[in-house]
């Protein structure tokens, strides 16, 4: 129902506003941060993935949502376009799904044992690579053949193809690995975990780091240059169609536009201060970004200014009424994925409204994993405190919840007291 209402809102805007005005408005439709974004080569459409477990197909010509794709049981972390117009979505549930015209995926291309973090399409369009937190990258033929599994080790955060079809992976182990057709990869050790990768038409590799820098590597792994973007981690990269520009997004909300040949920042786009999780070029003169405020924005790269208003205002701070409450401050790490109020709905995680006394896996409308639904837990002060004492992976095996703990007993107690009040 929520998705239908969102589409109706977009339809009503289409009636109320001229097409040109609609195209210049930030695009609102997701119920959580916009984690992934891809634009078609002709610039007409965009595909976005979100923490709210959905993907949305947008018309960039008029700023309207054309389809909402719901299938995954977890945040949609990666999206991509195929040459024939097919769409790919990869999610926290470990699945990579292939979509065409129907309301459901045409098929699941591959299944990882951990959250999918990246998707890349081979230069010949015949295979798809996916990276995941199960320590692997998988190269899957679109004709239905078996996947080739590459054991990178640790969390693999990004994947790309070189022009000659060789695979490139980047991971939390601070390496970029360049894979031959057979045998061991060349591992390039960097000083920081790798969060994102793109490859230029000439084979140069750009790797984004948790230290706020973008490093430019030759196809053989040699580091040509390092571009400092800022003190905050770079979490997403995009390459312009001609390969002359890079865009690097940070959790601090700024986006650096980099002249690749000169290896310098030529422009900084400053948004409303919330994390920018995803971005893609629309031609060489426009950038599209998705962020923590759930909006999709367009930017003019000639001026560095947003196309249309910079902000529809930030979402209301649902915790403002609890200013000074230690438990509310601890909960801020959770609010991107969970709401507290009856009308908040589900995001990447289920709503917590009414959680006390509720059996695990029973929040209405949320797609729980099968393993989670089989657990025999009732949420109360003791079970919630235990969850954050030992971590979700141990207390709720099979969960899609990111691994996190609250170390201090006083903070756990404050969080429980806050939730008892805020979720009634």
C-alpha positions as CSV (number, residue, x, y, z in Angstrom):
1,X,0.0,0.0,0.0
2,X,2.8,2.4,0.9
3,X,4.3,1.9,-2.6
4,X,1.0,2.5,-4.3
5,X,0.6,5.7,-2.4
6,X,4.0,6.9,-3.4
7,X,3.2,6.3,-7.1
8,X,-0.1,8.1,-6.6
9,X,1.8,11.1,-5.1
10,X,4.1,11.1,-8.2
11,X,1.1,10.9,-10.5
12,X,-0.6,13.8,-8.7
13,X,2.6,15.9,-9.1
14,X,2.6,15.0,-12.8
15,X,-0.8,16.6,-13.2
16,X,0.0,19.6,-11.0
17,X,3.4,20.5,-12.4
18,X,4.7,21.0,-16.0
19,X,7.2,18.3,-17.1
20,X,10.2,20.8,-17.0
21,X,9.4,21.7,-13.4
22,X,8.9,18.1,-12.3
23,X,12.3,17.2,-13.9
24,X,14.1,19.8,-11.7
25,X,12.6,18.6,-8.4
26,X,14.5,16.1,-6.2
27,X,13.0,12.7,-6.7
28,X,11.3,11.3,-3.6
29,X,10.0,7.8,-3.4
30,X,12.2,5.6,-1.2
31,X,11.5,5.0,2.5
32,X,15.2,4.8,3.4
33,X,18.6,6.0,2.2
34,X,19.3,5.6,-1.5
35,X,22.1,3.0,-1.4
36,X,22.7,2.3,-5.2
37,X,22.1,4.2,-8.4
38,X,22.7,3.5,-12.1
39,X,21.7,5.6,-15.2
40,X,21.1,4.3,-18.7
41,X,23.6,5.2,-21.4
42,X,21.1,7.5,-23.1
43,X,20.4,9.3,-19.8
44,X,16.6,8.8,-19.9
45,X,16.2,6.5,-16.9
46,X,17.7,5.8,-13.6
47,X,17.5,2.7,-11.3
48,X,17.9,3.2,-7.6
49,X,18.2,0.7,-4.7
50,X,17.5,1.5,-1.1
51,X,17.8,0.4,2.5
52,X,14.0,0.1,2.3
53,X,14.5,-3.2,0.4
54,X,13.1,-1.8,-2.9
55,X,14.4,-0.6,-6.2
56,X,12.7,2.2,-8.2
57,X,12.9,2.8,-11.9
58,X,12.8,6.6,-12.6
59,X,12.2,8.7,-15.7
60,X,14.9,11.4,-15.5
61,X,13.1,13.3,-18.3
62,X,10.2,14.2,-16.0
63,X,11.3,13.0,-12.5
64,X,8.6,10.4,-12.0
65,X,8.8,6.9,-10.6
66,X,7.8,4.4,-13.3
67,X,8.1,1.1,-11.4
68,X,8.8,-0.1,-7.9
69,X,10.7,-3.5,-7.8
70,X,10.1,-5.5,-4.7
71,X,11.7,-8.9,-4.3
72,X,14.6,-8.7,-1.9
73,X,14.6,-9.5,1.8
74,X,17.1,-6.8,2.8
75,X,18.6,-3.5,1.6
76,X,19.2,-3.2,-2.1
77,X,22.9,-2.4,-2.2
78,X,23.8,-2.6,-5.9
79,X,22.0,-2.0,-9.2
80,X,23.1,-2.1,-12.8
81,X,21.8,-1.9,-16.4
82,X,22.3,-4.6,-19.1
83,X,22.9,-3.6,-22.7
84,X,19.4,-4.9,-23.7
85,X,17.7,-2.7,-21.1
86,X,17.5,-5.5,-18.4
87,X,18.0,-4.5,-14.8
88,X,20.1,-6.1,-12.1
89,X,19.6,-5.7,-8.4
90,X,21.8,-7.1,-5.6
91,X,20.9,-7.1,-1.9
92,X,21.6,-7.9,1.7
93,X,19.8,-11.2,1.2
94,X,22.8,-12.4,-1.0
95,X,20.7,-12.6,-4.2
96,X,21.4,-10.9,-7.6
97,X,18.1,-10.7,-9.5
98,X,17.6,-10.1,-13.3
99,X,14.5,-8.0,-14.3
100,X,12.9,-7.2,-17.6
101,X,9.3,-6.1,-18.1
102,X,7.4,-8.3,-15.7
103,X,6.4,-7.5,-12.1
104,X,8.7,-10.2,-10.8
105,X,12.4,-10.9,-11.5
106,X,13.0,-13.0,-14.6
107,X,15.4,-15.1,-12.5
108,X,17.9,-15.1,-9.7
109,X,21.3,-15.0,-11.3
110,X,23.4,-16.0,-8.3
111,X,23.2,-16.4,-4.5
112,X,25.9,-15.3,-2.2
113,X,26.3,-16.4,1.4
114,X,26.5,-12.8,2.5
115,X,25.2,-9.3,1.6
116,X,25.8,-8.3,-2.0
117,X,27.8,-5.1,-2.2
118,X,28.5,-4.5,-5.9
119,X,27.5,-5.5,-9.5
120,X,29.4,-5.0,-12.7
121,X,28.6,-6.0,-16.3
122,X,31.4,-7.4,-18.5
123,X,32.4,-5.3,-21.5
124,X,30.9,-7.9,-23.9
125,X,27.6,-7.9,-21.9
126,X,27.7,-11.6,-21.5
127,X,28.6,-12.0,-17.9
128,X,27.8,-10.3,-14.6
129,X,30.2,-10.0,-11.6
130,X,28.9,-9.5,-8.1
131,X,30.8,-8.9,-4.8
132,X,29.7,-9.8,-1.3
133,X,30.5,-10.0,2.3
134,X,30.9,-13.8,2.0
135,X,34.5,-13.1,0.9
136,X,33.9,-13.8,-2.8
137,X,33.2,-12.3,-6.1
138,X,31.1,-14.4,-8.5
139,X,31.2,-14.1,-12.3
140,X,27.9,-15.4,-13.7
141,X,27.2,-16.0,-17.4
142,X,23.8,-14.6,-18.5
143,X,23.2,-17.7,-20.6
144,X,22.7,-19.8,-17.5
145,X,26.1,-21.4,-17.2
146,X,27.8,-22.0,-13.8
147,X,29.3,-19.1,-11.9
148,X,33.0,-18.7,-11.4
149,X,33.8,-18.0,-7.8
150,X,36.8,-15.8,-6.9
151,X,37.9,-16.1,-3.3
152,X,39.1,-12.6,-2.3
153,X,38.7,-13.1,1.4
154,X,37.0,-10.9,4.0
155,X,34.3,-8.5,3.1
156,X,34.5,-7.8,-0.7
157,X,33.1,-4.3,-1.1
158,X,33.4,-3.6,-4.9
159,X,33.9,-5.3,-8.2
160,X,34.6,-4.1,-11.8
161,X,35.9,-5.4,-15.1
162,X,38.9,-4.3,-17.1
163,X,38.4,-3.6,-20.8
164,X,39.9,-7.0,-21.6
165,X,37.4,-8.7,-19.4
166,X,39.6,-9.4,-16.4
167,X,38.0,-9.0,-13.0
168,X,39.0,-6.5,-10.4
169,X,37.9,-6.7,-6.7
170,X,38.4,-4.4,-3.8
171,X,37.9,-5.3,-0.1
172,X,38.0,-4.5,3.5
173,X,41.4,-6.1,3.6
174,X,42.8,-3.0,1.9
175,X,43.7,-4.7,-1.3
176,X,42.7,-4.3,-5.0
177,X,43.0,-7.7,-6.7
178,X,43.4,-8.0,-10.4
179,X,42.4,-11.5,-11.6
180,X,43.8,-13.4,-14.6
181,X,41.6,-15.9,-16.4
182,X,43.1,-18.6,-14.3
183,X,45.5,-18.6,-11.3
184,X,46.2,-16.3,-8.5
185,X,45.4,-12.6,-8.7
186,X,47.8,-9.7,-8.4
187,X,47.1,-8.1,-5.0
188,X,47.8,-4.4,-4.7
189,X,48.1,-3.5,-1.0
190,X,46.7,0.0,-0.2
191,X,46.8,1.8,3.2
192,X,43.1,1.7,3.7
193,X,40.0,-0.5,3.2
194,X,38.6,-0.2,-0.3
195,X,35.0,0.8,-0.5
196,X,34.4,1.3,-4.3
197,X,36.0,0.7,-7.7
198,X,35.5,1.9,-11.3
199,X,37.5,1.2,-14.4
200,X,38.2,3.7,-17.2
201,X,38.1,2.8,-20.9
202,X,41.9,2.9,-21.0
203,X,42.0,0.4,-18.2
204,X,43.0,2.7,-15.3
205,X,41.4,1.6,-12.0
206,X,40.1,4.1,-9.5
207,X,39.8,2.8,-5.9
208,X,38.0,4.7,-3.2
209,X,39.3,4.5,0.3
210,X,38.0,4.7,3.8
211,X,40.7,7.3,4.5
212,X,39.0,9.8,2.2
213,X,41.3,9.3,-0.8
214,X,40.9,8.0,-4.4
215,X,43.8,6.2,-5.8
216,X,44.4,5.7,-9.6
217,X,46.0,2.4,-10.6
218,X,47.4,1.1,-13.8
219,X,45.9,-2.2,-15.1
220,X,49.0,-4.0,-13.8
221,X,48.4,-2.5,-10.3
222,X,50.9,0.3,-10.2
223,X,49.6,3.4,-8.4
224,X,49.8,6.5,-10.6
225,X,48.3,9.1,-8.3
226,X,46.4,9.7,-5.1
227,X,43.6,12.3,-4.8
228,X,42.6,13.5,-1.4
229,X,38.9,14.1,-1.3
230,X,38.4,14.9,2.4
231,X,38.7,13.5,5.9
232,X,35.5,11.4,5.7
233,X,35.4,8.0,4.0
234,X,34.7,7.8,0.3
235,X,31.8,5.3,-0.1
236,X,30.9,5.6,-3.8
237,X,32.6,6.3,-7.2
238,X,31.3,7.0,-10.6
239,X,33.0,7.5,-14.0
240,X,31.8,9.8,-16.7
241,X,30.9,8.3,-20.1
242,X,34.0,9.6,-21.8
243,X,36.2,8.5,-18.9
244,X,37.6,12.0,-18.2
245,X,35.9,12.6,-14.9
246,X,35.4,10.8,-11.6
247,X,32.9,11.6,-8.9
248,X,33.6,10.5,-5.4
249,X,30.9,10.6,-2.7
250,X,31.6,10.8,1.1
251,X,29.6,9.9,4.2
252,X,30.0,13.6,5.1
253,X,27.7,14.6,2.2
254,X,30.1,16.3,-0.2
255,X,30.9,15.0,-3.7
256,X,34.2,15.6,-5.3
257,X,34.4,15.8,-9.1
258,X,37.9,14.8,-10.2
259,X,39.7,15.5,-13.5
260,X,41.1,12.0,-14.0
261,X,44.1,12.9,-16.2
262,X,45.3,15.7,-14.0
263,X,44.4,13.7,-10.8
264,X,42.9,16.7,-9.1
265,X,39.6,17.8,-7.7
266,X,38.1,20.4,-10.0
267,X,34.7,20.8,-8.3
268,X,33.1,20.0,-5.0
269,X,29.3,19.6,-4.8
270,X,27.9,20.4,-1.3
271,X,24.6,19.0,-0.4
272,X,22.5,19.2,2.8
273,X,25.1,17.5,5.0
274,X,23.8,14.0,4.9
275,X,25.7,11.0,3.6
276,X,25.8,10.5,-0.2
277,X,25.6,6.8,-0.7
278,X,25.4,6.5,-4.5
279,X,26.0,8.5,-7.7
280,X,26.1,8.2,-11.5
281,X,26.9,10.5,-14.4
282,X,24.1,11.5,-16.8
283,X,26.2,12.3,-19.8
284,X,29.4,14.2,-19.1
285,X,27.7,17.4,-17.9
286,X,25.3,16.1,-15.2
287,X,25.6,14.0,-12.0
288,X,22.8,12.2,-10.3
289,X,23.2,11.4,-6.5
290,X,21.3,9.4,-3.9
291,X,21.7,10.0,-0.2
292,X,20.7,9.6,3.4
293,X,17.8,12.0,3.0
294,X,16.1,9.4,0.7
295,X,16.2,11.8,-2.3
296,X,17.6,11.5,-5.8
297,X,19.2,14.8,-7.0
298,X,20.6,16.1,-10.2
299,X,23.6,18.4,-10.4
300,X,24.9,20.7,-13.2
301,X,28.6,20.0,-13.5
302,X,29.3,23.2,-15.4
303,X,28.3,25.3,-12.4
304,X,28.4,22.8,-9.5
305,X,24.9,23.8,-8.6
306,X,21.9,21.5,-8.0
307,X,19.3,21.4,-10.7
308,X,16.2,22.7,-8.9
309,X,16.1,23.3,-5.1
310,X,19.0,21.8,-3.1
311,X,16.6,20.6,-0.5
312,X,13.3,19.6,0.0
313,X,13.8,20.0,3.7
314,X,15.4,17.2,5.7
315,X,13.1,14.6,7.1
316,X,11.8,15.7,10.5
317,X,14.1,14.6,13.3
318,X,12.0,11.9,15.0
319,X,14.3,12.0,18.1
320,X,14.1,15.8,18.7
321,X,11.5,15.2,21.5
322,X,14.1,13.1,23.3
323,X,16.9,15.6,23.4
324,X,19.3,14.9,26.2
325,X,18.1,11.3,26.5
326,X,21.2,9.0,26.4
327,X,19.1,6.1,25.1
328,X,17.9,8.2,22.1
329,X,21.5,9.1,21.3
330,X,22.5,5.4,21.3
331,X,19.5,4.7,19.0
332,X,20.6,7.2,16.4
333,X,22.9,4.5,15.0
334,X,19.7,2.5,14.3
335,X,17.3,5.1,12.9
336,X,18.3,4.7,9.3
337,X,16.9,1.2,9.4
338,X,14.1,1.3,12.0
339,X,11.1,3.6,12.8
340,X,9.4,4.0,16.1
341,X,5.9,5.3,15.4
342,X,2.7,3.8,14.1
343,X,3.0,5.6,10.8
344,X,6.7,5.2,10.4
345,X,6.5,1.9,8.5
346,X,9.3,-0.5,7.7
347,X,12.6,0.5,6.3
348,X,15.6,-1.8,5.9
349,X,14.5,-3.2,9.2
350,X,11.0,-3.6,10.6
351,X,9.3,-0.9,12.5
352,X,9.9,-1.1,16.2
353,X,6.5,0.3,17.1
354,X,4.9,-2.1,19.6
355,X,8.1,-4.2,19.7
356,X,7.8,-5.0,23.5
357,X,5.9,-8.2,23.9
358,X,6.0,-9.0,20.2
359,X,7.3,-12.3,19.0
360,X,10.3,-12.1,16.8
361,X,9.7,-12.1,13.0
362,X,6.0,-10.9,13.2
363,X,6.0,-7.2,12.4
364,X,3.4,-6.7,9.7
365,X,4.5,-6.2,6.1
366,X,8.2,-7.0,6.7
367,X,10.0,-9.6,4.6
368,X,11.9,-11.6,7.3
369,X,14.5,-14.2,6.3
370,X,13.3,-17.8,6.8
371,X,15.9,-18.5,9.5
372,X,14.8,-15.4,11.5
373,X,11.1,-16.5,11.4
374,X,12.0,-19.8,13.0
375,X,13.6,-18.2,16.1
376,X,11.7,-18.5,19.4
377,X,12.2,-15.1,21.0
378,X,9.8,-12.5,22.5
379,X,11.2,-9.0,22.6
380,X,11.4,-7.5,26.1
381,X,13.9,-5.5,28.1
382,X,16.1,-8.6,28.7
383,X,16.1,-9.9,25.1
384,X,16.8,-6.5,23.6
385,X,19.6,-5.9,26.0
386,X,21.1,-9.3,25.2
387,X,20.8,-8.6,21.5
388,X,23.1,-5.6,21.8
389,X,25.4,-7.3,24.4
390,X,26.5,-10.2,22.2
391,X,25.5,-9.0,18.8
392,X,22.8,-9.9,16.2
393,X,24.8,-12.7,14.6
394,X,25.0,-14.7,17.8
395,X,21.7,-13.9,19.3
396,X,19.6,-14.1,16.2
397,X,21.3,-16.4,13.7
398,X,20.2,-15.8,10.1
399,X,19.5,-12.1,10.7
400,X,20.0,-9.4,8.0
401,X,20.8,-6.8,10.7
402,X,24.3,-5.4,10.5
403,X,26.6,-6.7,13.2
404,X,26.9,-4.2,16.1
405,X,27.0,-4.3,19.8
406,X,26.6,-1.7,22.6
407,X,29.6,-2.3,24.8
408,X,28.7,-0.3,27.9
409,X,26.0,-1.8,30.2
410,X,24.8,1.7,31.1
411,X,24.3,2.5,27.4
412,X,22.4,-0.7,26.8
413,X,20.1,0.0,29.8
414,X,19.5,3.5,28.5
415,X,18.6,2.2,25.1
416,X,16.1,-0.3,26.5
417,X,14.5,2.4,28.6
418,X,14.2,4.7,25.6
419,X,12.7,2.0,23.4
420,X,10.1,1.1,26.1
421,X,8.9,4.7,26.0
422,X,9.3,5.6,22.3
423,X,7.7,2.4,20.8
424,X,4.4,2.5,22.8
